[in-house]
Amino acid sequence: MSGMFKTTLLLILFCFPIVLFAQHGGAITGRITAFDGQPIELVSISIVELQKGTLTDNDGNYRIEDINPGTYTLRIQLLGAAQKEFSVAVTLGRPAVLDYQFTKENIQALQEVRVIGNINKFSRKESYYVSRLPLKNLENPQVYNVVPKELIEEQMSVDLGSISKNVPGAGIPMIANQGRVTFRQRGFETEPNARNGVAGAAFATLDPVNLERVEAIKGPSATLFGTNISSSYGGLYNRVTKKPFNGFGGEVSFTGGSWNYNRLTVDVNTPVNKDKTMLFRLNGATTFQKSFQDMGFTNNLSLAPSFSYQITDRLSLLLDVEFGQEKGTSVVRFNPYTGGGKTLSIADMKFPYKRLFLSNELAYQTQMMNIFAQINYKISEHWTSQTVVSRARSSINGYINALNGRTDSTLRASVISGYTTFIATDIQQNFIGDFHIGKFRNRMVVGLDYYNNSNSFDRTTVAGPTINFQHPGANYRLSKSKVDSLVAVATGTSIRNENNGDNSYAAYASDVFNITQNLMAMVSLRVDYYRAQGTHSIIYDTTAAGTNYHQTALSPKLGLVYEVLKDKVSVFGNYMNGFFHETGTDYAGNAFKPEEGNQLEGGVKVDVWQHKLVGTLSYYDIQVKNVIITDLEHDGYSKQNGTQRSKGLEAEITVNPVKGLNIVAGYAYNDSKYTKSDSATLGLRPALSGPPDMWNFWASYHISSGKLNGLGFGFGGNGGNMSYQTNTRTTKITIPSYVMLDASVFYERAKYRIGVKVDNLTSQKAWSVRLTPQPPTRVLGSFALKF
């Protein structure tokens, strides 16, 4: 592992050096700012006659050198804004100065320009990815939450589960057996499998070292995102990665803490060429930690290089990569015995909180490689072309475990041994317009989307001996040699040796139409054609019946926004759709249709007091139809007439009431039930849907003057009420309510940062929906050196 870091450092030092050039001739310099006076980064500045250019830096400044005396045309080019040209006279000895301030809003479009500066550092809500259009939060009829890097850094969040604490309704994260994390959202499971707005799935741990922010997009979102990136009826999580910037800088940090936690991160950015049109950035991390339980560990490495190139003043390229590998043990996944009918809490089962029940030698190994390329071309002042190619690959090798209850006091370990790969390719072509028809403004995206998914399985499932988990005895652990011997003699259905895959072809269009300056309507539609390639058995060279099929789905999205106070308060309503393709037939031979979820939502958004108070309040109602349920009249068959309803209230606020004090708070109420299903679940809340009531908050104070300048404190927490792991008429396995509190203290200066964080101050016992015990009090300390 150290060898990989040495190689990386050599690449930085020798392949991407900072070359200092002596200045000859004249120069042009200046500063580019937005309509509100804030500096803008990565604006293309070029001299037309010389075909020579550069990009603005973090402060909006630019400088072009080595120019012979004369008069030139200076062009300012930015996606989503009109091209500007100025005549500039260059002389020797003193640089020509040309500053420019954009007069039009919504210039933050496709090339990830970042307007620097915001009074409330946690309230940066603007996002291109949510609508794929240059819409402000107040103009968007959809609800979304943003967790910015400033909050991630202040909370010393070292994993996605810690970051999600700031999303209303996310709940306790569920860790899958390979380190993959999922959350709750509006009563449905939601995964962080969107990356920069397109598919970026990973069946492995996703390290947050390269995250600029996380966007929790709420509600059924298939119209723009489809269903291939794990968008659920509750929404999806989009990971926005760090991009290169115009300048040299970076950070190296170390974090250590409880249970031998050790984490080293690096972030290095540098221009590659003299004109600073080629930029390179590398983020990397390595982490080792033991479990708080008697056994268990993870050891991982993540590298995330990114490269941007302003090829011409109209054409730009962004290329970035996520690479990760990890070795570790599966977390506890307990499936209690549900026979006999009972109502029982996991807290009363006498299931040991700090036992893994397996050994460290039963470990898995994962490797992940996500490649993302984006080409932006400014066709005209009003239209931009965006081409995106995303390739995601994950592999899992080794042992994946679960603990299955046999009686109220016994369990048997189930172990999957073998190799699995997941490969996904997403290709998108978007045309984004901002134009007028008469006096009416339109912002439109028209796109094509191709997605291919290919999976391969070569693994065997075996079961260990039955043990008493309340009194396990001395030799309760299942060893690697025992598992390997069981795998060697396994036969039949315990062996999974197969390939499967599918293709999706989609076209979509979305238009935001300004009826008046304050009243906007959104009309969107997706046409999605899906073809499953079937499940092919490698052993028998056969394709399973019914797994090779195709379906077509339509997914509409409608929205209405009225800005009661322009740029301050808006009311909104939306109708949004999601779908999932289904295979199979009913008793009469009718092929199943796609399952659908339709949402109606209304609410209010505010952004007042110079961004010091930003918030959203909304009520939603999601109706799911075409749910496949058991056909009780025909044994062995299913029918597609089940329904589910999920409705609720969500609120989020970020506020900066006085200088240095920042508060983030959220509340989510969800009422979900099966409205038409089999008798076992009719009228009940679905299991695994999380607590009906959840809340979160974080408050921090940063001293910005005097002898204690740079010192800060933070305190916050999360809570939820009782939820279900199993919920039927006869059996209910419940998860108790919880309140988990965190606190931090930090000291930050221009060149370094020191911090201490305490998670779960009271050592509250809590469980995820998979009945995974959460860690007790954990203490982390970190030191970061900035350059």
Secondary structure, DSSP 8 states (H G I E B T S, - for coil): -HHHHHHHHHIIIIIS--------SEEEEEEEE-TTS-BBSS-EEEETTTTEEEE--TTSEEEEEEE-SEEEEEEEE-TTS--EEEEEEE-SSS-EE--EE--SS----SS---B---SSTT-----STTTTS---GGG-SS-EEEEEHHHHHHTT--SHHHHGGGSTT--S-EE-TTS-EEEEETTEEE---EETTEE---SS---GGGEEEEEEEES--HHHH-STT--BTTEEEEEEE----SS-EEEEEEEEETTTEEEEEEEEEEE-STTS-EEEEEEEEEEEEE-SSSS-EEEEEEEEEEEEEE-SSSEEEEEEEEEEEEEEE----EE---TT-EEEEGGGTT--TT--SB-TTSEEEEEEEEEEEEEEEE-SSSEEEEEEEEEEEEEEEEEEEEEEESSSSEEEEEEEEEEEEEEEEEEEEEEEEEEEETTEEEEEEEEEEEEEEEEEEEEEEEEEEEEESSS--SS--B-HHHHHHHHHT--GGGEEEEEEEEEEEEEEEEEEEESSSSEEEEEEEEEEEEEEEEEEETTTTEE-TT-S-EEEEEEEEEEEEEEEETTTEEEEEEEEEEEE----B-TT--B---EEEEEEEEEEEEEETTTTEEEEEEEEEEEEEEEEEE-TTSTT-EEEEEEEEEEEEEEEEEE--STTEEEEEEEEEEEEEEEE--TTTTTS--TTS--SEEEEEEEEEE--SSTTTTEEEEEEEEEE--EEEEE-SSEEEEE--EEEEEEEEEEE-SSEEEEEEEESTT----B-TT--B----EEEEEEEEE-
